[in-house]
Amino acid sequence: MASILSDRIDTPIGPMILLASDGVLLLLEFEDATDRVEREIRKRFGGAEITAQINPFGLSERIRRYFAGDLSAIEGIETDGGGTGFQRRVWAELKRIPCGTTISYGELATRLGDKNAMRAVGLANGRNPIAIVVPCHRVI
């Protein structure tokens, strides 16, 4: 993996930590989840060097624009949250939920081809390391 760049973004709902590499968003998490962020970094990136940089790949600015009301600013951001194959499928499906709408865990499980996978979908949703851009908040 190329070098990992980090930035801290102030948002109206709290500061966020952003990690990216080669233009791909790897992590976007609220700063108050420090333990979770540190665990995720150790698990996924081991001893990789993480370098602070303002607005890596323009991603921080896109997040700021989103919070300023430009909801389309985060569309098309390439993401890589790591995870298992199933988690990746859930997170990809989350990105297909239109802004301003919500769906149930059951509906998301059905979209993935297994209406009985609601709990597994819920667990994958809860482990999403890329807040806002991978909109886990749209599943209720």
C-alpha positions as CSV (number, residue, x, y, z in Angstrom):
1,M,0.0,0.0,0.0
2,A,1.2,3.5,-0.8
3,S,1.6,6.0,2.0
4,I,-1.5,6.7,4.2
5,L,-2.4,10.3,4.7
6,S,-4.5,11.6,7.5
7,D,-6.5,14.8,8.2
8,R,-8.7,16.1,11.0
9,I,-11.9,17.7,9.8
10,D,-14.1,20.0,11.9
11,T,-17.8,19.3,11.2
12,P,-21.0,20.7,12.7
13,I,-21.5,17.4,14.5
14,G,-17.9,16.9,15.8
15,P,-14.4,16.5,14.5
16,M,-13.6,13.6,12.2
17,I,-10.5,11.7,11.3
18,L,-9.9,10.9,7.7
19,L,-7.4,8.4,6.3
20,A,-6.7,8.0,2.6
21,S,-4.2,6.5,0.2
22,D,-3.9,6.9,-3.6
23,G,-7.1,9.0,-3.7
24,V,-9.1,6.2,-1.9
25,L,-10.9,7.0,1.3
26,L,-9.9,4.3,3.9
27,L,-11.4,5.6,7.1
28,L,-13.7,8.4,8.1
29,E,-14.7,8.3,11.8
30,F,-15.7,10.8,14.5
31,E,-12.7,11.7,16.6
32,D,-14.5,10.8,19.8
33,A,-14.3,7.2,18.8
34,T,-10.6,7.2,19.4
35,D,-10.4,3.6,20.6
36,R,-12.2,2.3,17.6
37,V,-10.1,4.4,15.2
38,E,-6.9,3.2,16.8
39,R,-8.0,-0.5,16.7
40,E,-9.0,-0.2,13.1
41,I,-5.7,1.4,12.1
42,R,-3.7,-1.3,13.9
43,K,-5.8,-4.1,12.5
44,R,-5.8,-2.8,8.9
45,F,-2.6,-1.0,8.5
46,G,-0.2,-2.5,11.1
47,G,2.9,-0.6,11.2
48,A,2.2,1.5,8.2
49,E,3.4,5.1,8.4
50,I,0.6,7.6,8.6
51,T,1.4,11.1,7.6
52,A,-0.7,14.2,8.5
53,Q,-1.6,16.2,5.4
54,I,-4.2,18.9,4.9
55,N,-7.0,17.9,2.5
56,P,-5.4,14.7,1.1
57,F,-6.6,14.1,-2.5
58,G,-9.3,16.9,-2.0
59,L,-11.3,14.5,0.2
60,S,-11.4,16.7,3.3
61,E,-12.8,19.5,1.3
62,R,-15.5,17.3,-0.2
63,I,-16.6,16.3,3.3
64,R,-16.7,19.9,4.4
65,R,-18.8,20.8,1.3
66,Y,-21.2,18.0,2.2
67,F,-21.6,19.4,5.7
68,A,-22.1,22.8,4.2
69,G,-25.2,21.5,2.3
70,D,-23.7,20.2,-0.9
71,L,-25.0,16.7,-0.5
72,S,-23.6,15.6,-3.8
73,A,-20.1,16.4,-2.8
74,I,-19.4,13.0,-1.5
75,E,-20.9,11.1,-4.4
76,G,-18.4,9.0,-6.3
77,I,-15.7,9.0,-3.6
78,E,-13.9,5.7,-4.0
79,T,-13.8,3.9,-0.7
80,D,-12.0,0.9,0.8
81,G,-13.1,0.0,4.3
82,G,-11.3,-3.4,4.3
83,G,-13.6,-5.9,5.8
84,T,-14.8,-9.4,4.9
85,G,-16.4,-10.1,1.5
86,F,-19.8,-10.0,3.1
87,Q,-19.1,-6.6,4.8
88,R,-17.9,-5.2,1.5
89,R,-21.1,-6.3,-0.1
90,V,-23.2,-4.6,2.6
91,W,-21.1,-1.4,2.5
92,A,-21.4,-1.3,-1.3
93,E,-25.2,-1.6,-1.0
94,L,-25.2,1.2,1.6
95,K,-23.7,3.5,-1.0
96,R,-26.7,2.8,-3.2
97,I,-29.2,4.2,-0.8
98,P,-30.2,7.6,-2.0
99,C,-29.6,10.7,0.2
100,G,-32.6,11.6,2.2
101,T,-34.0,8.1,2.3
102,T,-33.8,5.2,4.8
103,I,-34.3,1.5,4.5
104,S,-34.7,-1.3,7.1
105,Y,-32.1,-4.0,7.9
106,G,-34.6,-6.5,6.4
107,E,-34.8,-4.6,3.1
108,L,-31.0,-4.4,2.9
109,A,-30.7,-8.1,3.6
110,T,-33.2,-8.8,0.8
111,R,-31.3,-6.6,-1.6
112,L,-28.3,-8.8,-0.8
113,G,-30.2,-11.9,-1.7
114,D,-30.9,-13.3,1.8
115,K,-33.9,-11.9,3.7
116,N,-32.9,-13.8,6.8
117,A,-29.5,-12.1,7.0
118,M,-30.8,-9.0,8.9
119,R,-28.5,-9.6,12.0
120,A,-25.4,-10.1,9.8
121,V,-26.3,-7.0,7.9
122,G,-26.7,-5.1,11.2
123,L,-23.3,-6.3,12.4
124,A,-21.6,-5.3,9.1
125,N,-23.3,-2.0,9.2
126,G,-22.0,-1.3,12.7
127,R,-18.5,-2.1,11.7
128,N,-18.5,0.3,8.8
129,P,-15.2,2.4,9.2
130,I,-16.3,5.1,6.7
131,A,-19.0,7.2,8.2
132,I,-21.1,9.6,6.1
133,V,-19.7,8.5,2.7
134,V,-20.8,4.9,3.3
135,P,-24.1,5.9,4.8
136,C,-24.8,3.4,7.6
137,H,-27.0,6.0,9.2
138,R,-29.6,5.4,6.4
139,V,-30.5,2.0,7.7
140,I,-33.0,1.7,10.5
